[in-house]
Amino acid sequence: MNSLLKLSRLIDAVSRMVGKGIIWLILAAVLISAINAIMRKAFNVGSNAYLEIQWYLFAAVFLLGAGQAFMQNAHVRVDVVANMLSRRTRTYIDIGGILIFLLPLCYLLISLSWPVVYGAYESGEMSTNSGGLIRWPVYALVPLSFALLALQAVSELIKRVAFLTGKGPDPLESGGHEPDAHHPDTSATTANEAGK
């Protein structure tokens, strides 16, 4: 289990790194939008490429951030129902959801989207808008993002099994993080929580 927890921490580090990177994509989208608006209003000069790069950046933020959102437990839950269940039951439901729904969905979307990316790259597909951009980079975000989400799903699966076996904190309580010096009470209650 220790080697699996190390793998989980490595995957979490990748998700955190991607999450920090997409912050800069948001800044880039805001700056490009502002520059495009100023150029259009002040100099009557517009560009479809500027509009499309904003769309590409938004897509990148939304898609590439899915793994970190999963790690931080920021995805939608039906809290009214979840709060009535024990921690162990919620953990079993999460494990079932990851194995039955999330991982197969990631595999399906990667396998269906990759031929589209490859076809667009081979053909040099361009936007139909005048001055638009090539399309394969934005298409490539789909398989890449679902690969990152699948990796994070593996990490979350490891953390939930560790919790059930008493070797890790409740990932729903700790936001998916290992206990550390800043949260000493988390490690002390891990074994007790696993039994609830």
N, C-alpha and C positions, 0 to 999 in steps of 0.2 A: 504493500500500500504506500510506503514511503516514496518509492520511485514514481508511482502514479501521481502522488501529490506534488512531486517535483515537476513532473510533466504539466500538471494543472497550473502551477505557478508560472511556468514558462509560457504557456498559452495565455494566461492572464496578462503577463508582461507584454506580449505581442498586441493583445486587445487594447491595453492602456496606451501603447505607443501609437497605434492607429488612431485611437481617440484623441490623443494630443495633436496628431497630425491634421485631423480634419478640422480642428479649431482654426488652423491657418487657412483652410479652404473657405471657411465662412468669412473670414476677413477679406480674402481675395475676391469673393463674390460681391461683398459690400463695396469694395473699392472699385471694382470693374463697373458695377451698377452706377455708382456715383459719377465716375468718369464718363460713362456712356450718356447719362442724363445731362451732364454739363455740356458735353460736346454737341448733343442734339439740340439743347435749348439755346446755348450761346452761339454756336457756329453752324447750326442746321446741318450737322454731319451725323449720320447714324450708321450703325454697322450691325448686320445680322450675326456676324461672328461674335461680337460682344454679348448679344442677347443669348446666343447659344452656349457660350462658355459659362454664363451664369447658370443656365439650365444644367449643364454638365457638372458644375461644381455643386449645385444643390443635390443632384442625383448622387454624387459621390458622398456627400455628407450623410444623406439619408440612408443609403445602402451600406456604406462602410462602417457606420456607427452602430449597426445592429448587434454585433458581437459584444461591444462594450456595454450597450444597453442591457443585454442579457446578463452580463457579468455583474452589473450594478443593480439587478432586479428592478430595472426601470420600465419593464414592459407591463402591459395591462394585465391585471388580475381581477377576478371577481372577489373582492375583499370580504363582502358580506358572507359569502359561502366559505372562503378560505379561513377566515377567522374563527369559524365554528369547528374547524377540524383540528386534530392534534398535529403537532409538528412532524411526527413520523408519518402520519397519513398524507400530509401535504408533500412530504419528501417522496413518498411512494408515487403519488400522482405526478409529480415533476419528472421522476425517472421514467414512468410510463409515457408521458408526453414527449420526452426527449427521444426515447427509443422508437415509439410507434409513429409519431407525427413529425417531429422536427428533423431528425437525421434523414429519414426517407425523403422529406420535402426538399432538403438541401441537395441531396443526391439527384433528385428528379430535375430540379431547376438548373443545377450545374450541367447535367447531361443534355438538357434541352437547349440551354442558352449557348453552350460552347460552339456548336456548329454555326449558329447565327454570327457569333463573333468572328470565327474563322472565315465564313463566307464574305462578311463585310470587309475584312482585311484583304482577302484575296482579290476582291472586285474593286477595292478602293472606293467603296460606297461613300458618297458625299451627301450632305443635306440638300434637299430640294430648294431651299431658300437661296437667293442670290447672296454670294459671299459667305455661305454657310461653311461649317466645319466637316471634317471627316467623321464618320459615325462609329467606327470600330472601338475607339477608346471608351465611349460611353456605354456601348454594348458590353464591353469587357468588365464593366463594374458589376454586372449581374453575377457571372460565375465567381468572380473574385470575392464579392461580398458574401455569397452563400458558402464559399469555402471557409472564410473567416468565421462565419456564424457556426458552421459545423464544427470547426476547431473549438470554439468557445462552448458549444454544446457538450463536447467530450470533456472539457474541463469541468463544466457544471455537473456532469454525470459523476465524475470522480469525486467531487466535493460532496455530493449527496450520498454516495455510497460510504464515504469516509465518515460523514455525520451519523449514518445509521449504524456503523460499526464502532462508534465512539472514538474515532481517530481524528475528528475534525469538528469545527463549530457548525452550527446551523447556518447554511449559506443564505437562508432567507432573513436571518437576524443580522448577520455580519456583512451583508451586502456583497457576499461572495469572497471576502478577504480572509486570509489567515489571521489568527489572533497575533497581536504584537505588543510591544511595550506600551503603546498608547491605549490599548484596550485589554488590560490584564484580567479583567473580570470575565472576558469572553472565554479564555482558555480554561479558567477554573470551573466554569459551568458547563463545559462541553459534554462531559460524561453524564452529568445529570440530565441535560436537555435531551440527549439521545434516548434516554429511557422513557421520556414523556410521550 
